[in-house]
């Protein structure tokens, strides 16, 4: 069921999103170590890594906010 205000998630929903985001970030980091092709590596470091850095920063801010 979608809440009346979807921008307001429950604490449980926030926790689930953070866990899923951390899992995805960890898998992308694992993938980084398996890059063998230069073209794929350039794409990864040019497109994925900046987004991954933003995701990790957002996760950290969310965790800090939740622990405050």
Wavefront OBJ file of the C-alpha trace (Angstrom):
o trace
v 0.000 0.000 0.000
v 1.363 3.411 -0.956
v 1.321 5.978 1.858
v -0.580 9.245 1.352
v 2.788 11.033 1.371
v 5.297 8.742 -0.356
v 8.157 11.090 0.518
v 7.633 10.193 4.184
v 8.865 6.642 4.672
v 8.576 4.656 7.838
v 11.733 3.883 9.790
v 11.498 0.272 8.583
v 11.220 1.364 4.941
v 14.194 3.692 5.358
v 16.235 0.865 6.883
v 15.318 -1.448 3.993
v 16.337 1.155 1.410
v 19.646 1.788 3.180
v 20.403 -1.924 3.361
v 19.589 -2.398 -0.329
v 21.691 0.607 -1.307
v 24.636 -0.628 0.748
v 24.347 -4.071 -0.826
v 24.338 -2.592 -4.320
v 27.293 -0.313 -3.518
v 29.253 -3.287 -2.191
v 28.540 -5.343 -5.333
v 29.651 -2.471 -7.569
v 32.851 -2.168 -5.560
v 33.417 -5.913 -5.972
v 32.860 -5.557 -9.723
v 35.448 -2.778 -9.872
v 38.184 -5.269 -8.995
v 37.197 -7.526 -11.906
v 37.532 -4.933 -14.668
v 39.865 -6.287 -17.332
v 38.821 -4.369 -20.432
v 40.125 -0.776 -20.711
v 36.973 0.524 -22.422
v 34.728 -0.984 -19.769
v 37.009 0.349 -17.026
v 36.840 3.872 -18.478
v 33.047 3.688 -18.612
v 32.897 2.302 -15.083
v 35.209 4.928 -13.585
v 33.650 7.735 -15.600
v 29.998 6.921 -14.976
v 29.529 4.404 -12.182
v 32.129 5.549 -9.670
v 30.837 9.150 -9.394
v 27.300 7.840 -8.856
v 28.579 5.270 -6.376
v 30.410 7.988 -4.431
v 27.189 10.022 -4.240
v 25.265 6.950 -3.098
v 27.795 6.145 -0.370
v 27.740 9.777 0.828
v 23.938 9.728 0.981
v 23.998 6.455 2.921
v 26.475 7.923 5.391
v 24.366 11.074 5.872
v 21.229 8.986 6.390
v 22.952 6.800 8.962
v 24.299 9.835 10.797
v 20.831 11.388 10.827
v 19.253 8.177 12.104
v 21.839 7.888 14.889
v 21.508 11.540 15.968
l 1 2 3 4 5 6 7 8 9 10 11 12 13 14 15 16 17 18 19 20 21 22 23 24 25 26 27 28 29 30 31 32 33 34 35 36 37 38 39 40 41 42 43 44 45 46 47 48 49 50 51 52 53 54 55 56 57 58 59 60 61 62 63 64 65 66 67 68
